[in-house]
Amino acid sequence: MQKLTFIKELDKLEETIKQQIPAVFSEGEKIAVKVHMGETHNKFYLKPDIIKKIISALKELNLNPFLFDSPVVYPGGRDTVEKYYKTAEEHGFTEESIGCPIIISDESVDVKTKNLAVHVCKPITEADGMLVITHVKGHSCSAIGASIKNIGMGCVSRQSKADIHGGAMPEYTAECQGCGVCKESCPAHCIEMKDKKAVFDLDSCWGCSSCILNCPHGVLKPNLSHFDNLLAQGAQAVLKKTEKVFFINIMVNLARKCDCADNAGPIIAEDIGILLGKDIVAIDKASVDLINKQKPNAFKEIHHHDPYLHIKYAKKLGMGEEEYDIS
């Protein structure tokens, strides 16, 4: 059973980090601090004042942190390294304001998983350890975005991001029965019913597997594997290249959609608090459990997707345990 720490107030985070981090990282080590610095127009990403306090705590422990994230595939303010640096600066993430270097990179090294050749971002592999700071929120492709999503997508190259989504696109295994359930569950709105059959616009498909998972007739399959499995494999590849990792899941501003969205939509649940721990499976499982305790199945109903599915895949891949104890 994995031990997790829960704190209610953000102002206790800095002191808690000072207490727990020395058991994970050693003085003088170079630590990659993985954080999402927010898409253009998004309101709910973790703000610089929170990250600055965390960096300050790490520096007081004689660690050498740098902030890290990677560019994305879809158009916006973060689809190139140059544009992401500009967006990060506009959101208040600069070396001067945060107190450490900021590295945004698409350079990578290859790591093989069962279904993928994952390009893990090189700055992560060159660090002595990684602190994963995650804003927990809803997500259109996995229902919940927490630590697994943060590194499974955020620590891999643009090509690997595309491979994960592309590998989950639907294919027919039998004739469509025309029920329309897949259309109702599609977050990309790329399915139309024509002559009582579902027709997919794969150029617009996000490869989330929701249509496959919700099809009551079982006539769809992913062309490679389910999105949740490929996402977990992305995270698995990252963890293979990082010996020392610690996770912080921050459950505030629990918005409908991810920090990747221009408009993340309304807040779905009240602020809960912060979880800290060493096990990525346990901390994400506990985060979803705490959200469901307050708002049962809220994100599952919104996104037509089981938020536990990618966590279960991560467990099957040997990335951690679902059983946990919170103190």
N, C-alpha and C positions, 0 to 999 in steps of 0.2 A: 504494500500500500504506500502510495507516494504522499509525502507531506507537502502541503501548500500553506502559505500564509495569506490571511485576508486582513485588509485594513479598509476602514470605511471612508476615511478622509484623505484627500490628496496631500494635505500638509504634513501627514505622517510618512509619506513615501520616502523622502530623502533620508530620514533617520533609519527607516527599515532597510533601505539599500545599504547603508553603512554597516548595519549589523550582519547582513546576510552575504554580501558580495565577497568579503575576504575568504569565505569558505569555497568560493568558486574560482576566482582569479587571483593571481599573485602580483605583488608590487612590481611596477615597471612594465607590465604586459600591455601590448597594443590591443585595444578592445574595439571591435566594430559594434556600433550601436545602431541596430536596424530600426528605422522609424519611417512611417509614411508621412511625407510633408504636405500632403493635400493637393487635390486637383484644383485647378482654377475655378473659382466661384463656390467651392465646397466650404461649408461653415463649420463642420464638426470634427475635422482632423485634430490631433493633439497639438495644442498650441505651444509656441516656443518657450513660454515661461515655465511650463511643466518640464520640458526636455532640458532646459537650462539648469534646473535644480538637480536633475538626475546626473547631468554631466559634472556639475559642481561636486556632487557626492563622490563620483568616480575619481575625480582629480584629487580630492582630499585623501583618498585611499592610495594615492601614488600610482594610479593607472593612467594610461595614455589613450583616451577614447577618441573616436571619430564617428560622425554621423554617416550612415550609408543608406542609399536606396538606388533603385535601378529604373531606367526608362521603360515606358509601356508600349504596347502595340497599337492601341486605338488612338485616334486623333484627339488632340487636346493640348494642355499646357505642359505635358510631361513625356511626350512621345519621342523626344531626342534628349541627349545629355544636355545640350545647350539650353533648350527650352525649359528643362526641369530645373537647372540652376537658376534661371530667371524666375520661375514660379516659386521656388524655395525662398529666394531673396524677397520676393513680394509678400510671402507669408511670414517673413521675419526670421528665416533660418539662414544666418550668415555666421562665419567663423567668429566675427567680432561680437555678435549678439549672443551666441550660444556658448562660446568659450572653447571650441575645438574645431578641427578641420571638418569640412563637409565634402564627402566624396559621392558622386553620382557616376556610375560606370556600367557599361555593357560588356566590358572585357570579361572573359570567362575561361574556365577549364571544364573538360568533359568528365561526367560521372555517369556510368551506365546503371540503369535500373531495369526492372523486368520488361517494361514496355517502351522506355525512352532512353535517349542519350541526352542527359540533362546538362546544360551549360551553366554551371554554378559560377556566380560572379566572383571574379578573381580577388578583389579586395577583401572579401569574406575569407577566402582560403588563405590569404597571407597574414591575417590577423592571428593573435594568440588566443582569442576567444570572442564570443559574440553575446551581447545583451540585446534581447529581442523585446522591444517595447511596442505593444499592440493596442490600438483603440478597437475594442470589440464593438461590432455593429452588424446590421443586416448585410446580406450579400445576395445578389441576383442569381448567382450560379451555385452557391453552396448553402444558402439560407443564412448562415452566420459566417462572418470573417473574423478569425482570431489568430492565434500564433501560427497554426499550420498554414493558413492562407497567407499570412504575412511573410513567411520565408519560402513557402512553396511556389509563390508567384514573385514575391518581392526580392528574392535573392538569386533569381535565375535570369538569363538573358532574354531579350525580346524574342529571339527565335524559339527559345524553350517555352515562353509564355504562349506563343502561337501554336507550338506543338501540343501543349496540354489542351488547349481549347479545340484545336483541329482534330485531335485524336478522339474526341468525345462526340463528334457530329453523328447524327442519326443515319441509319440505313434500314431499309425494309428487309425483314426476313420472311414475310408473308403478306397477303393482301390486306390493305387498310380496310377496317370495318366501318369507317365513317362516323365514329361517335363524337369527334371533335374535342375530346379531352386534352389531346396534345396541344391544340391551339389555345385552350384556356390556360394551360400551364406554361406557355412559352413567354419568357421575359423579354425576348427580342422582337416579339410580334412578327415572326418570319414564317408563319404557317397560315395558309389559306385553305378553306374547304372548297373544292371544285368537283362538281358531279359526285358529291358525297364522299370524297376522298381527300385526305390531307396532302397538300402539296407544299414542299419545303423550299424556301429561298435560302440555299446554303451559303450564298454570298453574304447574307445578313445574319446567319446563325452564329450564336455565341459559343456553341459547343458546351452547353451546361448539363446536358443529359436529362433535363427535367421532363422532356417529352417521352423519353425512353422509360424513365422510372414511373411515369404516371399512366402510360398506355395500359388500359385494362385488358387488352387482348394480346399483349406481348408480341406485337409484330414489328417492333423496332429494336435495334441494337446499335451500340457505338461502333464506329469503324475501327477503333483500337481498344478502348476501355472506357468505363464511366469517368466523367470529369472528376468525381471525388477521389477515385483511385489514382488518376494521373496527378492530381493536385498533391495528394499524399506522397506520391513518388518523387515529385519535385522537392518537397520538404525533406524526404529521406535522403536525397542526393546531397542537399545542403548540409545536413547533419553528419553525413559521412566525411565531410571536409572540415568540420569544426569540432574539435575535441572538447572544448569548454563552452557551455551555453547555459544561459539563465533567461527565464521568461517572466515578463510582467504584462498581465492582461488588465487593461484599464476599462472598466465598465461604466462609462459616463457618456452622455449624449448618444444614447442607443438609437441611432437613426435607422430608418427603413433600409437604406442602401449604403454601399461602401464609401470610403473616403475618395475612391476613384471617380465617383460621380460628380458632375457639376452641381446637380441638385440631388442631395441625398434623401430628400423627402422629409416627412415628419418624424419626430421622436416617438418611438413605439413604446418604450418602457422607462420608468424612473431610474435615475442613477443608482447604482448598486454599490460600487466600491472597486477595490483593486486586489487581484490575486498575484502572488509571486511564487515561483517554484522552478525546479529543474526538469520536470517531466512535461513534454509538450502535449502528450495525449491527456494526461491527468488535468492539466491546467485548462485546456480547451473544453474537456468534458465538464469540469466543474463550472466553467463560465456559462455554458449552455444550461446546465442544471439550475444555476442561480437565476438566470433570466426566465426560464420556464416556471420556476417557483413563483415568480412575480406575475408573469404573463404567460400562462400555459399555452405552448404551441403557437405563439404569436407569429414568429418568423417562419415557421413551417407553413402556416396557413397563408401568409402573405406571398411567399416565394414558391409554394407548391413543391417544396424540397425538404428532405429530412436533414436538419442541421447536425445530426450525429453521424451521418453516413461517412463523411471524410475522416472523422475521428476514428470510426470503426476500422476503416481501411488503414489508417496510420498504426493502429494497434496490431493489425494483422501483419504489417510490415516490420513489426518488432521495434517500433519507435518509442514505446512507453506503455504505461498501464492505465486502465480506466478507473481503477479503484484509488481513492484518495482520502486523505484526512486533512481537514482544514483547521488551523489554529489561529 
